[in-house]
Amino acid sequence: MPVTVTVPMPMPMPVTVAPRLDRKSVEHRLITMRRSVGHLDSFGPMDRARLESDPAAGLVVERILALLADLAFAINSHVATAVLDEVPQSAAASFGAAERAGMIDAELAAALVPPDGPHHVLVQLYLDAEPEEVAAVVSAALSGYGEYARQVADWTAEQAPES
């Protein structure tokens, strides 16, 4: 009499698939970033006299800097997830991930994570306590985010086109 043996099949392991790089999303965020850098640059010097005569200018600058930080965090997080299969837990960590992905260089990653805090937070603090420091923060942010947009655009262009 034939014997029937039932062999249990192993359960398939769940497969996690990292999302593909969405170049269009990155490119659209870069458009907004370039425009924001242009708006910030068009304000001209943000010295103490300017901030005293036009207090709203400081608030607008702070909001533009916050937008730039948010855009960079969104781009960095998307690239880290798609390329490195990791999710940065903070905006600061996302710049390290962007560097590890090869999207930006180490010098730029460090420049966009000031040791005293994000550019927009520094501007908030300096507006009340040391308005003469705002110009240096804005200048560093303009330089950093302008270079960030350039490096990210170059990196994105080198990636394989979406299929």
C-alpha positions as CSV (number, residue, x, y, z in Angstrom):
1,M,0.0,0.0,0.0
2,P,1.5,3.4,-1.0
3,V,2.3,5.8,1.7
4,T,1.4,9.5,1.3
5,V,3.7,11.9,3.0
6,T,2.8,15.5,3.4
7,V,5.7,17.8,3.7
8,P,4.9,21.2,5.1
9,M,6.0,24.0,2.8
10,P,8.0,26.8,4.5
11,M,6.2,30.1,4.7
12,P,7.7,32.6,2.3
13,M,9.7,35.3,3.9
14,P,8.2,38.8,3.5
15,V,10.2,40.8,1.0
16,T,10.7,44.5,1.7
17,V,11.2,46.4,-1.5
18,A,12.7,49.9,-1.2
19,P,10.9,52.4,-3.3
20,R,12.5,53.4,-6.6
21,L,14.0,56.8,-6.9
22,D,11.4,59.2,-8.1
23,R,13.5,61.7,-10.1
24,K,10.5,63.9,-10.9
25,S,9.7,64.4,-7.3
26,V,13.3,65.4,-6.6
27,E,13.4,67.7,-9.6
28,H,10.2,69.4,-8.6
29,R,11.5,70.0,-5.1
30,L,14.7,71.4,-6.6
31,I,12.7,73.9,-8.6
32,T,11.1,75.2,-5.5
33,M,14.4,75.2,-3.7
34,R,16.1,77.3,-6.5
35,R,13.2,79.7,-6.5
36,S,13.4,80.1,-2.7
37,V,17.2,80.6,-2.8
38,G,16.6,83.3,-5.5
39,H,13.9,85.0,-3.3
40,L,16.2,84.9,-0.3
41,D,19.1,86.4,-2.3
42,S,16.8,89.1,-3.7
43,F,16.3,90.5,-0.2
44,G,19.9,91.8,-0.2
45,P,21.9,92.2,3.0
46,M,20.0,91.3,6.2
47,D,22.0,93.6,8.5
48,R,20.8,95.1,11.8
49,A,19.6,98.4,10.1
50,R,17.5,96.4,7.6
51,L,16.0,94.2,10.3
52,E,15.2,97.2,12.5
53,S,13.6,99.2,9.7
54,D,11.7,96.2,8.3
55,P,11.0,93.6,11.0
56,A,8.9,91.5,8.7
57,A,11.9,90.8,6.5
58,G,13.5,88.8,9.2
59,L,10.3,86.7,9.6
60,V,10.1,86.1,5.8
61,V,13.8,85.1,5.8
62,E,13.2,82.6,8.6
63,R,10.3,81.0,6.8
64,I,12.2,80.7,3.6
65,L,15.1,79.0,5.5
66,A,12.6,76.6,7.1
67,L,11.2,75.8,3.7
68,L,14.7,75.1,2.3
69,A,15.4,72.8,5.3
70,D,12.1,71.0,4.8
71,L,12.7,70.5,1.1
72,A,16.2,69.2,1.7
73,F,14.9,66.8,4.4
74,A,12.3,65.5,2.0
75,I,14.8,65.0,-0.8
76,N,17.4,63.4,1.5
77,S,14.9,61.1,3.1
78,H,13.5,59.9,-0.3
79,V,17.0,59.2,-1.7
80,A,18.1,57.5,1.6
81,T,15.1,55.2,1.4
82,A,15.4,54.5,-2.3
83,V,19.2,54.1,-2.5
84,L,20.3,53.1,1.0
85,D,17.1,51.4,2.3
86,E,17.2,53.5,5.4
87,V,15.0,56.2,6.9
88,P,16.8,59.1,8.5
89,Q,15.3,60.0,11.8
90,S,16.1,63.7,11.7
91,A,16.9,66.5,9.2
92,A,20.5,66.5,10.4
93,A,20.9,62.7,10.0
94,S,19.4,63.0,6.5
95,F,22.4,65.0,5.3
96,G,24.7,62.2,6.4
97,A,22.5,59.8,4.5
98,A,22.6,62.0,1.4
99,E,26.4,62.0,1.6
100,R,26.5,58.1,2.0
101,A,24.3,57.8,-1.0
102,G,26.8,59.9,-3.0
103,M,24.3,62.7,-3.6
104,I,26.3,65.5,-1.8
105,D,29.9,65.7,-0.6
106,A,31.0,65.6,3.0
107,E,31.9,69.3,3.2
108,L,28.4,70.3,2.1
109,A,26.7,67.9,4.4
110,A,28.6,69.4,7.3
111,A,27.9,73.0,6.2
112,L,24.1,72.3,6.1
113,V,24.1,71.0,9.6
114,P,25.4,74.0,11.7
115,P,26.5,72.8,15.2
116,D,24.3,75.4,16.8
117,G,21.1,74.3,15.0
118,P,19.4,74.7,11.7
119,H,19.7,78.0,9.9
120,H,16.1,79.0,10.4
121,V,16.3,78.3,14.1
122,L,19.4,80.4,14.4
123,V,17.7,83.3,12.6
124,Q,14.8,83.0,15.0
125,L,17.2,83.3,18.0
126,Y,19.3,86.0,16.5
127,L,16.4,88.2,15.5
128,D,15.7,88.9,19.1
129,A,19.1,88.6,20.7
130,E,21.9,89.3,18.1
131,P,20.4,90.7,14.9
132,E,23.9,91.5,13.6
133,E,24.5,87.7,13.3
134,V,21.5,87.2,10.9
135,A,23.5,88.3,7.8
136,A,26.2,85.6,8.4
137,V,23.6,82.8,8.9
138,V,21.7,83.9,5.7
139,S,24.9,84.1,3.7
140,A,25.9,80.6,4.8
141,A,22.5,79.2,4.0
142,L,22.4,80.9,0.6
143,S,25.8,79.4,-0.3
144,G,24.9,76.0,1.2
145,Y,21.5,75.5,-0.3
146,G,22.6,76.9,-3.7
147,E,25.4,74.3,-3.8
148,Y,23.0,71.6,-2.5
149,A,20.7,72.2,-5.4
150,R,23.6,72.0,-7.9
151,Q,25.0,68.8,-6.4
152,V,21.6,67.1,-6.2
153,A,20.7,68.1,-9.7
154,D,24.0,66.7,-11.0
155,W,23.6,63.4,-9.0
156,T,20.0,63.0,-10.2
157,A,20.9,63.5,-13.8
158,E,23.5,60.7,-13.5
159,Q,20.9,58.2,-12.2
160,A,19.3,55.7,-14.5
161,P,16.1,57.0,-16.1
162,E,12.8,55.8,-14.7
163,S,11.4,52.9,-16.6
